[in-house]
Amino acid sequence: MTPLVLPDSVRVVNVGLPMFATAVRDQGGSVEQVDWRVPADGDRDAVRALRVVLGDAAAGIDEANAEVVRRLDQGIPQLTGIATARDAVPGFEGRMLLHCGPPLPFAEHCDPLRRSMQAATVAEGWAPDVAQARVLLESGAVALDAAHHHDTVVPMATALGPSQPVLVVDNREGGTRAYSAINQGPGEVAWFGRDTDAAIARLRFLVDVAGPAIAAILDQAGPLDILAVATQGITMGDDLHMRTQAATNLLTRTWLPHITALPDAIRTPFGGYLAGNHLFFLNLAMAAAKSLQMWAEQVSGSSIVTTMSRNGTTFGIKLAGSGRWHITEAPPVGEALYYSGYGPDDSARDIGDSAVLELTGMGGPAAGGSAAVAAFLGGTMADARAATEGFQAICAGRSSRFTLPPMDFVGTPLGVDVRKVVELGITPKVTTGILHATAGTGQVGAGVAAAPLACFVSALGELAASRS
């Protein structure tokens, strides 16, 4: 019998629990750790759905996904005009307010969004004060609907009334048109859940000054290639969600000759507003993303998420080619930095339509290029890089226009694939602001919200059923 001869050294591949790899490494051994887990955390219904969408149906889904990613990547959204919401936004009729996230009745909306609706109701002239506005809203005399249902996106706790000016964004490659409100700016404003006199005055300022100013600028400057500016902003450290300073500054420089030519009555107030609004570009980027997603939504049979939105109460997604909301409870905002005197107990849940950015290569996917965002993700650029890599694990492709210099100019992840989300149990992380939950004091911090898994599992089930 040949004696057993043990090798002088071994190389270990450890699958699963990392503690075994750590033990080998501590003893000087060579080990490769494979981060494997049971698909879909062992959820039997989800595993059955994955068998369908990763089995015989996979080739057709992959083909549809490739077209969705192409549309998200290659469309060229342009700001072409400013219009009054009632005149431009499809289906905007009578006394109606459009809000972020999936649709809800007034009583079920979170406190910041109810306050914003009250401010908008007064700004529209439907009520003399916020107390009477609340009575109207509670009675149903003011209709409410999701902005997404009207080709529109609004950030944070925005409530859009019919007199408000909207940005008109055309994606000519896809023949789609999307809208967004003009960003209200920082401070005492309705989109931060304020219903004060100052917040109402800012809404009227957008009607009287900001809207006419931007319309006059566009008359002289012509259409604006929004994502050309966004591309430069990302290489300069923006993520285009939590931080838009670079893109806003680039846009201001582009428009500066036309700003100086504005009539005296609006030049100075508009210039002051723009100089103090580092988030001005946010709404432009959101409308651009929505116009691309509307084009992508026309592709059937895809597993790519083309709508992701929250209203502070619920969180919802839709897949390309489907009009069905998959809705669950809105998550809290974690990994947060709070203003002095505030903390998690003061925090409202995740809110706003701005998660459209994470579906289009901006926001979280661009975190790896933003030192400012890194502060919310652990404090180092390695943490920011890990956030981008987390998106890559669940995305179908990469952007050809948004590249990250700190990561060797790699393209940002693009096209969140519900199959990968459910299989790996990794959900998109959304960089966002935090509003006070109840006091109406506005923004109290910023952080990162992890999308809830349940709505992705539901969407996967819909896709699998359509392919069975």
Steps between C-alpha positions, in 0.01 A plus 500: 500500500642833391542733797303821504722799440363834609590808293745749643257788434140544401295775338145528626186619329237574765137523393255674728575588861809726509604386849665189352701712257605725787622200700713376209638848437588547868713185480692633201310294243401604149124537463251639251161596642193447281209709625232246419157492652181306438323669204213726609585412861325166446155650429340211309262711293782736404730208413229353277463838328878522454500156334261638240675831431852355513403183314323463166376861510844648567605553137189702416529706817868568434415623151233734635738619772768585246253726319388665826862572597568638152209742530599612849856551381458659159203734521579873505246684718485873440336779695288658229266728686304617803123470521223528756418158641131523411588579138773241450475202732272223365183442701541801729141611553317732741600515863772238501841459663765257379725346762803273524481124535213257451146642535342535845203685653586814697459343846758229424772735386784585737503828690757680277305422183167603655659833597633546146153431360356760736755759386425421135126530558544849647745601223239398242245734664264217591520577873589814698726319747643157579223416746234543231726322253507197729120498513482499119757223471336284765162539328634386164418833336858503369586195292836328561697276266849364453714725282631188324150442362536827310851460351629719783747460786535717812766485773461453876160616630406710196128548427456643151203729434361594157628860503860394562753521215647168388819409317421341164756235404497326162680176415479525124662160437212332681227753427431538872437815703528531877444779751620613839435795728766770533714433806384714792844536655614455861358640822138565588340330200205271435697214345669461840161464669443864599164676478604842630441838336857491368447158343182621328680815383772284339237314297363833378856614423539204264186613314584870489881500462680167450266364233503815284878536547575146380258541209680820391839331532393204288360735235852638460720201585295225333457143628732369769663155475439409863713188527797663327511735799433209738793306353737785579350536846564134584866524395524803733366311804121519473287191537210705354270407786634599840756735345434709186726800568732448204220450246307798639813719473568381146143578398515844660819577305334383176197719560683799649496722186126449470441554873667840475266589213182430702264790573591694813192383688602133494878505445602583856254274687562211260877543528480499879280190499731313261815598689354360821357179355765230472229244417356687200625234254335214692157542339654527152685172550182335629292606200777382268506161671121473482500573125748215447304263721180577309681384184634191678151418634388429144714183493301195610633192676787671681614448858634856528338737753386820327307663785613524864331752724394575857261735679615470861237233566538248218774397258415375151667369185392406147672286239553598137197404294269490803273762651458313829628650825669264745466677833626452854573719803746786448832432673676722754806696391815348649874573482392853587662824604264729693501870565588596856220415741333238278525124473325182380195560719429820303535341156219456251514196277650502151314735267502637143506403133873570482582127509450519122864612503626171648335318208690709244861482618485799735462526877617184676666349190718813477594502870847363424596830341370731772706591806199688637278192486774283651443682830157333524629154409768448761729793436752362250517477122524123546152514654375707207656254256326212679165676452557519124615137492184402689295648218712322240412167660130562426522691170489373143752743349712810537456857386709616207459867598536509880853398601674512838860634505584350846402158362716519184217663305276194516141563387235521770273194541183524292175304488396346835410136424231362729636146448836593649343700783292204617762232438771687692278675753670831418267795449579845357625759748364850444695808609248749636409779739314447828193701604364540851227243555245714683613852596490670160853632549629381163823319423687359799775300329591273212584135458445180306177300476514131406205407279278232657534154347130406510398711200778348287388149596145593396622640166703185438185294555314710242778451246522125562122462465510679165769260379356174633 
